[in-house]
Each structure stands twice: as C-alpha cells, then as structure tokens.
Amino acid sequence: MSLIAGILTGIIGIASLTLYPVLLSIGIAPVTANATVTVAQVGAGA
C-alpha cells in the first residue's frame, strides 16, 4: 500500500510542475494557481 501511495505522490509532484504554468497561461491568477497546486499536493500527502 505504501508503494502505491509513493507512486501517486510522485505523479502528483510531477503534475504540479506542469500544472502551475498551464494555469498561469490560461489566465488564472498566480495566487489561485498556487492554491490549486497546494491543495492537490495536500490531498496526495493524506
């Protein structure tokens, strides 16, 4: 189970590297984009 959690956390981490610039490029405010990525990472950590 912990292996699956580790893999999913890694995937979320990689996705957040690409998600933030994409959100900025479509016109989302930087604070909102950052909050979105942070919520995704907190969800993966839980």
mmCIF entry with sequence, helices, sheets and N, C-alpha, C, O atoms, coordinates in Angstrom:
data_MODEL
# 
_entry.id   MODEL 
# 
_entity.id                         1 
_entity.type                       polymer 
_entity.pdbx_number_of_molecules   1 
# 
_entity_poly.entity_id                      1 
_entity_poly.type                           'polypeptide(L)' 
_entity_poly.nstd_linkage                   no 
_entity_poly.nstd_monomer                   no 
_entity_poly.pdbx_seq_one_letter_code       MSLIAGILTGIIGIASLTLYPVLLSIGIAPVTANATVTVAQVGAGA 
_entity_poly.pdbx_seq_one_letter_code_can   MSLIAGILTGIIGIASLTLYPVLLSIGIAPVTANATVTVAQVGAGA 
_entity_poly.pdbx_strand_id                 A 
# 
loop_
_entity_poly_seq.entity_id 
_entity_poly_seq.num 
_entity_poly_seq.mon_id 
_entity_poly_seq.hetero 
1 1  MET n 
1 2  SER n 
1 3  LEU n 
1 4  ILE n 
1 5  ALA n 
1 6  GLY n 
1 7  ILE n 
1 8  LEU n 
1 9  THR n 
1 10 GLY n 
1 11 ILE n 
1 12 ILE n 
1 13 GLY n 
1 14 ILE n 
1 15 ALA n 
1 16 SER n 
1 17 LEU n 
1 18 THR n 
1 19 LEU n 
1 20 TYR n 
1 21 PRO n 
1 22 VAL n 
1 23 LEU n 
1 24 LEU n 
1 25 SER n 
1 26 ILE n 
1 27 GLY n 
1 28 ILE n 
1 29 ALA n 
1 30 PRO n 
1 31 VAL n 
1 32 THR n 
1 33 ALA n 
1 34 ASN n 
1 35 ALA n 
1 36 THR n 
1 37 VAL n 
1 38 THR n 
1 39 VAL n 
1 40 ALA n 
1 41 GLN n 
1 42 VAL n 
1 43 GLY n 
1 44 ALA n 
1 45 GLY n 
1 46 ALA n 
# 
_struct_asym.id          A 
_struct_asym.entity_id   1 
# 
loop_
_struct_conf.conf_type_id 
_struct_conf.id 
_struct_conf.pdbx_PDB_helix_id 
_struct_conf.beg_label_comp_id 
_struct_conf.beg_label_asym_id 
_struct_conf.beg_label_seq_id 
_struct_conf.pdbx_beg_PDB_ins_code 
_struct_conf.end_label_comp_id 
_struct_conf.end_label_asym_id 
_struct_conf.end_label_seq_id 
_struct_conf.pdbx_end_PDB_ins_code 
_struct_conf.beg_auth_comp_id 
_struct_conf.beg_auth_asym_id 
_struct_conf.beg_auth_seq_id 
_struct_conf.end_auth_comp_id 
_struct_conf.end_auth_asym_id 
_struct_conf.end_auth_seq_id 
_struct_conf.pdbx_PDB_helix_class 
_struct_conf.details 
_struct_conf.pdbx_PDB_helix_length 
HELX_P HELX_P1 AA1 SER A 2  ? SER A 25 ? SER A 2  SER A 25 1 ? 24 
HELX_P HELX_P2 AA2 PRO A 30 ? GLY A 45 ? PRO A 30 GLY A 45 1 ? 16 
# 
_struct_conf_type.id          HELX_P 
_struct_conf_type.criteria    ? 
_struct_conf_type.reference   ? 
# 
loop_
_atom_site.group_PDB 
_atom_site.id 
_atom_site.type_symbol 
_atom_site.label_atom_id 
_atom_site.label_alt_id 
_atom_site.label_comp_id 
_atom_site.label_asym_id 
_atom_site.label_entity_id 
_atom_site.label_seq_id 
_atom_site.pdbx_PDB_ins_code 
_atom_site.Cartn_x 
_atom_site.Cartn_y 
_atom_site.Cartn_z 
_atom_site.occupancy 
_atom_site.B_iso_or_equiv 
_atom_site.pdbx_formal_charge 
_atom_site.auth_seq_id 
_atom_site.auth_comp_id 
_atom_site.auth_asym_id 
_atom_site.auth_atom_id 
_atom_site.pdbx_PDB_model_num 
ATOM 1   N N  . MET A 1 1  ? 0.818  -1.193 0.000   1.00 0.00 ? 1  MET A N  1 
ATOM 2   C CA . MET A 1 1  ? 0.000  0.000  0.000   1.00 0.00 ? 1  MET A CA 1 
ATOM 3   C C  . MET A 1 1  ? 0.864  1.259  0.000   1.00 0.00 ? 1  MET A C  1 
ATOM 4   O O  . MET A 1 1  ? 0.552  2.227  -0.694  1.00 0.00 ? 1  MET A O  1 
ATOM 5   N N  . SER A 1 2  ? 1.942  1.250  0.771   1.00 0.00 ? 2  SER A N  1 
ATOM 6   C CA . SER A 1 2  ? 2.791  2.436  0.825   1.00 0.00 ? 2  SER A CA 1 
ATOM 7   C C  . SER A 1 2  ? 3.504  2.668  -0.508  1.00 0.00 ? 2  SER A C  1 
ATOM 8   O O  . SER A 1 2  ? 3.802  3.810  -0.857  1.00 0.00 ? 2  SER A O  1 
ATOM 9   N N  . LEU A 1 3  ? 3.779  1.598  -1.254  1.00 0.00 ? 3  LEU A N  1 
ATOM 10  C CA . LEU A 1 3  ? 4.389  1.751  -2.572  1.00 0.00 ? 3  LEU A CA 1 
ATOM 11  C C  . LEU A 1 3  ? 3.445  2.492  -3.509  1.00 0.00 ? 3  LEU A C  1 
ATOM 12  O O  . LEU A 1 3  ? 3.872  3.376  -4.251  1.00 0.00 ? 3  LEU A O  1 
ATOM 13  N N  . ILE A 1 4  ? 2.182  2.142  -3.480  1.00 0.00 ? 4  ILE A N  1 
ATOM 14  C CA . ILE A 1 4  ? 1.183  2.814  -4.318  1.00 0.00 ? 4  ILE A CA 1 
ATOM 15  C C  . ILE A 1 4  ? 1.070  4.281  -3.922  1.00 0.00 ? 4  ILE A C  1 
ATOM 16  O O  . ILE A 1 4  ? 0.997  5.153  -4.788  1.00 0.00 ? 4  ILE A O  1 
ATOM 17  N N  . ALA A 1 5  ? 1.054  4.562  -2.620  1.00 0.00 ? 5  ALA A N  1 
ATOM 18  C CA . ALA A 1 5  ? 0.969  5.944  -2.145  1.00 0.00 ? 5  ALA A CA 1 
ATOM 19  C C  . ALA A 1 5  ? 2.190  6.744  -2.608  1.00 0.00 ? 5  ALA A C  1 
ATOM 20  O O  . ALA A 1 5  ? 2.057  7.903  -3.001  1.00 0.00 ? 5  ALA A O  1 
ATOM 21  N N  . GLY A 1 6  ? 3.361  6.141  -2.566  1.00 0.00 ? 6  GLY A N  1 
ATOM 22  C CA . GLY A 1 6  ? 4.574  6.809  -3.015  1.00 0.00 ? 6  GLY A CA 1 
ATOM 23  C C  . GLY A 1 6  ? 4.547  7.116  -4.498  1.00 0.00 ? 6  GLY A C  1 
ATOM 24  O O  . GLY A 1 6  ? 4.955  8.194  -4.930  1.00 0.00 ? 6  GLY A O  1 
ATOM 25  N N  . ILE A 1 7  ? 4.063  6.159  -5.272  1.00 0.00 ? 7  ILE A N  1 
ATOM 26  C CA . ILE A 1 7  ? 3.963  6.374  -6.714  1.00 0.00 ? 7  ILE A CA 1 
ATOM 27  C C  . ILE A 1 7  ? 2.983  7.499  -7.019  1.00 0.00 ? 7  ILE A C  1 
ATOM 28  O O  . ILE A 1 7  ? 3.275  8.372  -7.836  1.00 0.00 ? 7  ILE A O  1 
ATOM 29  N N  . LEU A 1 8  ? 1.825  7.482  -6.370  1.00 0.00 ? 8  LEU A N  1 
ATOM 30  C CA . LEU A 1 8  ? 0.827  8.523  -6.600  1.00 0.00 ? 8  LEU A CA 1 
ATOM 31  C C  . LEU A 1 8  ? 1.343  9.901  -6.187  1.00 0.00 ? 8  LEU A C  1 
ATOM 32  O O  . LEU A 1 8  ? 1.090  10.891 -6.872  1.00 0.00 ? 8  LEU A O  1 
ATOM 33  N N  . THR A 1 9  ? 2.058  9.962  -5.080  1.00 0.00 ? 9  THR A N  1 
ATOM 34  C CA . THR A 1 9  ? 2.625  11.242 -4.637  1.00 0.00 ? 9  THR A CA 1 
ATOM 35  C C  . THR A 1 9  ? 3.642  11.759 -5.649  1.00 0.00 ? 9  THR A C  1 
ATOM 36  O O  . THR A 1 9  ? 3.700  12.958 -5.921  1.00 0.00 ? 9  THR A O  1 
ATOM 37  N N  . GLY A 1 10 ? 4.432  10.863 -6.198  1.00 0.00 ? 10 GLY A N  1 
ATOM 38  C CA . GLY A 1 10 ? 5.387  11.250 -7.231  1.00 0.00 ? 10 GLY A CA 1 
ATOM 39  C C  . GLY A 1 10 ? 4.709  11.777 -8.484  1.00 0.00 ? 10 GLY A C  1 
ATOM 40  O O  . GLY A 1 10 ? 5.152  12.758 -9.080  1.00 0.00 ? 10 GLY A O  1 
ATOM 41  N N  . ILE A 1 11 ? 3.635  11.117 -8.873  1.00 0.00 ? 11 ILE A N  1 
ATOM 42  C CA . ILE A 1 11 ? 2.884  11.558 -10.052 1.00 0.00 ? 11 ILE A CA 1 
ATOM 43  C C  . ILE A 1 11 ? 2.288  12.941 -9.814  1.00 0.00 ? 11 ILE A C  1 
ATOM 44  O O  . ILE A 1 11 ? 2.343  13.804 -10.690 1.00 0.00 ? 11 ILE A O  1 
ATOM 45  N N  . ILE A 1 12 ? 1.719  13.151 -8.627  1.00 0.00 ? 12 ILE A N  1 
ATOM 46  C CA . ILE A 1 12 ? 1.147  14.465 -8.297  1.00 0.00 ? 12 ILE A CA 1 
ATOM 47  C C  . ILE A 1 12 ? 2.237  15.531 -8.300  1.00 0.00 ? 12 ILE A C  1 
ATOM 48  O O  . ILE A 1 12 ? 2.012  16.644 -8.775  1.00 0.00 ? 12 ILE A O  1 
ATOM 49  N N  . GLY A 1 13 ? 3.412  15.203 -7.777  1.00 0.00 ? 13 GLY A N  1 
ATOM 50  C CA . GLY A 1 13 ? 4.518  16.162 -7.747  1.00 0.00 ? 13 GLY A CA 1 
ATOM 51  C C  . GLY A 1 13 ? 4.959  16.565 -9.138  1.00 0.00 ? 13 GLY A C  1 
ATOM 52  O O  . GLY A 1 13 ? 5.201  17.743 -9.403  1.00 0.00 ? 13 GLY A O  1 
ATOM 53  N N  . ILE A 1 14 ? 5.064  15.581 -10.034 1.00 0.00 ? 14 ILE A N  1 
ATOM 54  C CA . ILE A 1 14 ? 5.445  15.881 -11.412 1.00 0.00 ? 14 ILE A CA 1 
ATOM 55  C C  . ILE A 1 14 ? 4.349  16.684 -12.103 1.00 0.00 ? 14 ILE A C  1 
ATOM 56  O O  . ILE A 1 14 ? 4.635  17.618 -12.852 1.00 0.00 ? 14 ILE A O  1 
ATOM 57  N N  . ALA A 1 15 ? 3.096  16.318 -11.850 1.00 0.00 ? 15 ALA A N  1 
ATOM 58  C CA . ALA A 1 15 ? 1.977  17.031 -12.472 1.00 0.00 ? 15 ALA A CA 1 
ATOM 59  C C  . ALA A 1 15 ? 1.930  18.485 -12.011 1.00 0.00 ? 15 ALA A C  1 
ATOM 60  O O  . ALA A 1 15 ? 1.575  19.372 -12.786 1.00 0.00 ? 15 ALA A O  1 
ATOM 61  N N  . SER A 1 16 ? 2.286  18.730 -10.756 1.00 0.00 ? 16 SER A N  1 
ATOM 62  C CA . SER A 1 16 ? 2.235  20.109 -10.261 1.00 0.00 ? 16 SER A CA 1 
ATOM 63  C C  . SER A 1 16 ? 3.275  20.992 -10.942 1.00 0.00 ? 16 SER A C  1 
ATOM 64  O O  . SER A 1 16 ? 3.073  22.200 -11.069 1.00 0.00 ? 16 SER A O  1 
ATOM 65  N N  . LEU A 1 17 ? 4.382  20.401 -11.378 1.00 0.00 ? 17 LEU A N  1 
ATOM 66  C CA . LEU A 1 17 ? 5.395  21.178 -12.100 1.00 0.00 ? 17 LEU A CA 1 
ATOM 67  C C  . LEU A 1 17 ? 4.859  21.689 -13.432 1.00 0.00 ? 17 LEU A C  1 
ATOM 68  O O  . LEU A 1 17 ? 5.245  22.765 -13.890 1.00 0.00 ? 17 LEU A O  1 
ATOM 69  N N  . THR A 1 18 ? 3.980  20.924 -14.047 1.00 0.00 ? 18 THR A N  1 
ATOM 70  C CA . THR A 1 18 ? 3.409  21.347 -15.327 1.00 0.00 ? 18 THR A CA 1 
ATOM 71  C C  . THR A 1 18 ? 2.080  22.066 -15.135 1.00 0.00 ? 18 THR A C  1 
ATOM 72  O O  . THR A 1 18 ? 1.704  22.894 -15.965 1.00 0.00 ? 18 THR A O  1 
ATOM 73  N N  . LEU A 1 19 ? 1.370  21.766 -14.066 1.00 0.00 ? 19 LEU A N  1 
ATOM 74  C CA . LEU A 1 19 ? 0.050  22.353 -13.852 1.00 0.00 ? 19 LEU A CA 1 
ATOM 75  C C  . LEU A 1 19 ? 0.130  23.861 -13.586 1.00 0.00 ? 19 LEU A C  1 
ATOM 76  O O  . LEU A 1 19 ? -0.682 24.622 -14.113 1.00 0.00 ? 19 LEU A O  1 
ATOM 77  N N  . TYR A 1 20 ? 1.082  24.291 -12.789 1.00 0.00 ? 20 TYR A N  1 
ATOM 78  C CA . TYR A 1 20 ? 1.183  25.707 -12.423 1.00 0.00 ? 20 TYR A CA 1 
ATOM 79  C C  . TYR A 1 20 ? 1.371  26.605 -13.655 1.00 0.00 ? 20 TYR A C  1 
ATOM 80  O O  . TYR A 1 20 ? 0.624  27.571 -13.813 1.00 0.00 ? 20 TYR A O  1 
ATOM 81  N N  . PRO A 1 21 ? 2.346  26.315 -14.531 1.00 0.00 ? 21 PRO A N  1 
ATOM 82  C CA . PRO A 1 21 ? 2.489  27.168 -15.722 1.00 0.00 ? 21 PRO A CA 1 
ATOM 83  C C  . PRO A 1 21 ? 1.265  27.118 -16.644 1.00 0.00 ? 21 PRO A C  1 
ATOM 84  O O  . PRO A 1 21 ? 0.917  28.120 -17.268 1.00 0.00 ? 21 PRO A O  1 
ATOM 85  N N  . VAL A 1 22 ? 0.621  25.963 -16.728 1.00 0.00 ? 22 VAL A N  1 
ATOM 86  C CA . VAL A 1 22 ? -0.578 25.856 -17.569 1.00 0.00 ? 22 VAL A CA 1 
ATOM 87  C C  . VAL A 1 22 ? -1.687 26.736 -17.011 1.00 0.00 ? 22 VAL A C  1 
ATOM 88  O O  . VAL A 1 22 ? -2.358 27.446 -17.761 1.00 0.00 ? 22 VAL A O  1 
ATOM 89  N N  . LEU A 1 23 ? -1.880 26.691 -15.706 1.00 0.00 ? 23 LEU A N  1 
ATOM 90  C CA . LEU A 1 23 ? -2.909 27.536 -15.093 1.00 0.00 ? 23 LEU A CA 1 
ATOM 91  C C  . LEU A 1 23 ? -2.613 29.015 -15.326 1.00 0.00 ? 23 LEU A C  1 
ATOM 92  O O  . LEU A 1 23 ? -3.526 29.793 -15.600 1.00 0.00 ? 23 LEU A O  1 
ATOM 93  N N  . LEU A 1 24 ? -1.355 29.403 -15.221 1.00 0.00 ? 24 LEU A N  1 
ATOM 94  C CA . LEU A 1 24 ? -0.986 30.800 -15.474 1.00 0.00 ? 24 LEU A CA 1 
ATOM 95  C C  . LEU A 1 24 ? -1.221 31.175 -16.933 1.00 0.00 ? 24 LEU A C  1 
ATOM 96  O O  . LEU A 1 24 ? -1.666 32.285 -17.224 1.00 0.00 ? 24 LEU A O  1 
ATOM 97  N N  . SER A 1 25 ? -0.926 30.262 -17.844 1.00 0.00 ? 25 SER A N  1 
ATOM 98  C CA . SER A 1 25 ? -1.056 30.581 -19.264 1.00 0.00 ? 25 SER A CA 1 
ATOM 99  C C  . SER A 1 25 ? -2.510 30.722 -19.705 1.00 0.00 ? 25 SER A C  1 
ATOM 100 O O  . SER A 1 25 ? -2.791 31.388 -20.702 1.00 0.00 ? 25 SER A O  1 
ATOM 101 N N  . ILE A 1 26 ? -3.439 30.100 -18.970 1.00 0.00 ? 26 ILE A N  1 
ATOM 102 C CA . ILE A 1 26 ? -4.848 30.246 -19.357 1.00 0.00 ? 26 ILE A CA 1 
ATOM 103 C C  . ILE A 1 26 ? -5.524 31.397 -18.623 1.00 0.00 ? 26 ILE A C  1 
ATOM 104 O O  . ILE A 1 26 ? -6.728 31.612 -18.758 1.00 0.00 ? 26 ILE A O  1 
ATOM 105 N N  . GLY A 1 27 ? -4.737 32.132 -17.848 1.00 0.00 ? 27 GLY A N  1 
ATOM 106 C CA . GLY A 1 27 ? -5.267 33.354 -17.250 1.00 0.00 ? 27 GLY A CA 1 
ATOM 107 C C  . GLY A 1 27 ? -5.684 33.258 -15.792 1.00 0.00 ? 27 GLY A C  1 
ATOM 108 O O  . GLY A 1 27 ? -6.305 34.183 -15.269 1.00 0.00 ? 27 GLY A O  1 
ATOM 109 N N  . ILE A 1 28 ? -5.359 32.165 -15.133 1.00 0.00 ? 28 ILE A N  1 
ATOM 110 C CA . ILE A 1 28 ? -5.666 32.036 -13.707 1.00 0.00 ? 28 ILE A CA 1 
ATOM 111 C C  . ILE A 1 28 ? -4.667 32.904 -12.928 1.00 0.00 ? 28 ILE A C  1 
ATOM 112 O O  . ILE A 1 28 ? -3.484 32.957 -13.263 1.00 0.00 ? 28 ILE A O  1 
ATOM 113 N N  . ALA A 1 29 ? -5.153 33.569 -11.903 1.00 0.00 ? 29 ALA A N  1 
ATOM 114 C CA . ALA A 1 29 ? -4.274 34.409 -11.079 1.00 0.00 ? 29 ALA A CA 1 
ATOM 115 C C  . ALA A 1 29 ? -3.208 33.546 -10.394 1.00 0.00 ? 29 ALA A C  1 
ATOM 116 O O  . ALA A 1 29 ? -3.483 32.401 -10.034 1.00 0.00 ? 29 ALA A O  1 
ATOM 117 N N  . PRO A 1 30 ? -1.999 34.079 -10.212 1.00 0.00 ? 30 PRO A N  1 
ATOM 118 C CA . PRO A 1 30 ? -0.925 33.294 -9.592  1.00 0.00 ? 30 PRO A CA 1 
ATOM 119 C C  . PRO A 1 30 ? -1.276 32.741 -8.211  1.00 0.00 ? 30 PRO A C  1 
ATOM 120 O O  . PRO A 1 30 ? -0.917 31.609 -7.888  1.00 0.00 ? 30 PRO A O  1 
ATOM 121 N N  . VAL A 1 31 ? -1.969 33.527 -7.402  1.00 0.00 ? 31 VAL A N  1 
ATOM 122 C CA . VAL A 1 31 ? -2.327 33.054 -6.056  1.00 0.00 ? 31 VAL A CA 1 
ATOM 123 C C  . VAL A 1 31 ? -3.305 31.881 -6.153  1.00 0.00 ? 31 VAL A C  1 
ATOM 124 O O  . VAL A 1 31 ? -3.181 30.905 -5.413  1.00 0.00 ? 31 VAL A O  1 
ATOM 125 N N  . THR A 1 32 ? -4.266 31.975 -7.054  1.00 0.00 ? 32 THR A N  1 
ATOM 126 C CA . THR A 1 32 ? -5.238 30.902 -7.232  1.00 0.00 ? 32 THR A CA 1 
ATOM 127 C C  . THR A 1 32 ? -4.564 29.649 -7.787  1.00 0.00 ? 32 THR A C  1 
ATOM 128 O O  . THR A 1 32 ? -4.860 28.536 -7.352  1.00 0.00 ? 32 THR A O  1 
ATOM 129 N N  . ALA A 1 33 ? -3.664 29.830 -8.740  1.00 0.00 ? 33 ALA A N  1 
ATOM 130 C CA . ALA A 1 33 ? -2.942 28.690 -9.309  1.00 0.00 ? 33 ALA A CA 1 
ATOM 131 C C  . ALA A 1 33 ? -2.100 28.001 -8.237  1.00 0.00 ? 33 ALA A C  1 
ATOM 132 O O  . ALA A 1 33 ? -2.059 26.773 -8.165  1.00 0.00 ? 33 ALA A O  1 
ATOM 133 N N  . ASN A 1 34 ? -1.437 28.791 -7.415  1.00 0.00 ? 34 ASN A N  1 
ATOM 134 C CA . ASN A 1 34 ? -0.619 28.228 -6.344  1.00 0.00 ? 34 ASN A CA 1 
ATOM 135 C C  . ASN A 1 34 ? -1.489 27.480 -5.337  1.00 0.00 ? 34 ASN A C  1 
ATOM 136 O O  . ASN A 1 34 ? -1.113 26.405 -4.870  1.00 0.00 ? 34 ASN A O  1 
ATOM 137 N N  . ALA A 1 35 ? -2.636 28.036 -5.005  1.00 0.00 ? 35 ALA A N  1 
ATOM 138 C CA . ALA A 1 35 ? -3.544 27.367 -4.063  1.00 0.00 ? 35 ALA A CA 1 
ATOM 139 C C  . ALA A 1 35 ? -4.046 26.055 -4.640  1.00 0.00 ? 35 ALA A C  1 
ATOM 140 O O  . ALA A 1 35 ? -4.180 25.071 -3.912  1.00 0.00 ? 35 ALA A O  1 
ATOM 141 N N  . THR A 1 36 ? -4.326 26.025 -5.933  1.00 0.00 ? 36 THR A N  1 
ATOM 142 C CA . THR A 1 36 ? -4.795 24.799 -6.574  1.00 0.00 ? 36 THR A CA 1 
ATOM 143 C C  . THR A 1 36 ? -3.742 23.703 -6.493  1.00 0.00 ? 36 THR A C  1 
ATOM 144 O O  . THR A 1 36 ? -4.058 22.560 -6.164  1.00 0.00 ? 36 THR A O  1 
ATOM 145 N N  . VAL A 1 37 ? -2.506 24.042 -6.790  1.00 0.00 ? 37 VAL A N  1 
ATOM 146 C CA . VAL A 1 37 ? -1.418 23.070 -6.732  1.00 0.00 ? 37 VAL A CA 1 
ATOM 147 C C  . VAL A 1 37 ? -1.199 22.605 -5.291  1.00 0.00 ? 37 VAL A C  1 
ATOM 148 O O  . VAL A 1 37 ? -0.962 21.421 -5.051  1.00 0.00 ? 37 VAL A O  1 
ATOM 149 N N  . THR A 1 38 ? -1.275 23.523 -4.342  1.00 0.00 ? 38 THR A N  1 
ATOM 150 C CA . THR A 1 38 ? -1.085 23.172 -2.934  1.00 0.00 ? 38 THR A CA 1 
ATOM 151 C C  . THR A 1 38 ? -2.170 22.221 -2.451  1.00 0.00 ? 38 THR A C  1 
ATOM 152 O O  . THR A 1 38 ? -1.876 21.261 -1.739  1.00 0.00 ? 38 THR A O  1 
ATOM 153 N N  . VAL A 1 39 ? -3.396 22.469 -2.822  1.00 0.00 ? 39 VAL A N  1 
ATOM 154 C CA . VAL A 1 39 ? -4.493 21.565 -2.426  1.00 0.00 ? 39 VAL A CA 1 
ATOM 155 C C  . VAL A 1 39 ? -4.283 20.177 -3.010  1.00 0.00 ? 39 VAL A C  1 
ATOM 156 O O  . VAL A 1 39 ? -4.533 19.177 -2.338  1.00 0.00 ? 39 VAL A O  1 
ATOM 157 N N  . ALA A 1 40 ? -3.826 20.109 -4.252  1.00 0.00 ? 40 ALA A N  1 
ATOM 158 C CA . ALA A 1 40 ? -3.565 18.809 -4.867  1.00 0.00 ? 40 ALA A CA 1 
ATOM 159 C C  . ALA A 1 40 ? -2.464 18.060 -4.127  1.00 0.00 ? 40 ALA A C  1 
ATOM 160 O O  . ALA A 1 40 ? -2.556 16.847 -3.935  1.00 0.00 ? 40 ALA A O  1 
ATOM 161 N N  . GLN A 1 41 ? -1.428 18.772 -3.713  1.00 0.00 ? 41 GLN A N  1 
ATOM 162 C CA . GLN A 1 41 ? -0.321 18.133 -3.007  1.00 0.00 ? 41 GLN A CA 1 
ATOM 163 C C  . GLN A 1 41 ? -0.732 17.696 -1.603  1.00 0.00 ? 41 GLN A C  1 
ATOM 164 O O  . GLN A 1 41 ? -0.303 16.641 -1.135  1.00 0.00 ? 41 GLN A O  1 
ATOM 165 N N  . VAL A 1 42 ? -1.550 18.487 -0.936  1.00 0.00 ? 42 VAL A N  1 
ATOM 166 C CA . VAL A 1 42 ? -2.024 18.107 0.399   1.00 0.00 ? 42 VAL A CA 1 
ATOM 167 C C  . VAL A 1 42 ? -2.892 16.857 0.302   1.00 0.00 ? 42 VAL A C  1 
ATOM 168 O O  . VAL A 1 42 ? -2.802 15.960 1.140   1.00 0.00 ? 42 VAL A O  1 
ATOM 169 N N  . GLY A 1 43 ? -3.732 16.808 -0.728  1.00 0.00 ? 43 GLY A N  1 
ATOM 170 C CA . GLY A 1 43 ? -4.562 15.629 -0.938  1.00 0.00 ? 43 GLY A CA 1 
ATOM 171 C C  . GLY A 1 43 ? -3.723 14.384 -1.183  1.00 0.00 ? 43 GLY A C  1 
ATOM 172 O O  . GLY A 1 43 ? -4.060 13.300 -0.707  1.00 0.00 ? 43 GLY A O  1 
ATOM 173 N N  . ALA A 1 44 ? -2.642 14.535 -1.919  1.00 0.00 ? 44 ALA A N  1 
ATOM 174 C CA . ALA A 1 44 ? -1.758 13.377 -2.191  1.00 0.00 ? 44 ALA A CA 1 
ATOM 175 C C  . ALA A 1 44 ? -1.029 12.961 -0.917  1.00 0.00 ? 44 ALA A C  1 
ATOM 176 O O  . ALA A 1 44 ? -0.795 11.773 -0.692  1.00 0.00 ? 44 ALA A O  1 
ATOM 177 N N  . GLY A 1 45 ? -0.673 13.933 -0.087  1.00 0.00 ? 45 GLY A N  1 
ATOM 178 C CA . GLY A 1 45 ? 0.039  13.603 1.151   1.00 0.00 ? 45 GLY A CA 1 
ATOM 179 C C  . GLY A 1 45 ? -0.834 12.885 2.169   1.00 0.00 ? 45 GLY A C  1 
ATOM 180 O O  . GLY A 1 45 ? -0.342 12.103 2.982   1.00 0.00 ? 45 GLY A O  1 
ATOM 181 N N  . ALA A 1 46 ? -2.112 13.154 2.116   1.00 0.00 ? 46 ALA A N  1 
ATOM 182 C CA . ALA A 1 46 ? -3.028 12.494 3.063   1.00 0.00 ? 46 ALA A CA 1 
ATOM 183 C C  . ALA A 1 46 ? -3.221 11.067 2.648   1.00 0.00 ? 46 ALA A C  1 
ATOM 184 O O  . ALA A 1 46 ? -3.954 10.327 3.305   1.00 0.00 ? 46 ALA A O  1 
# 
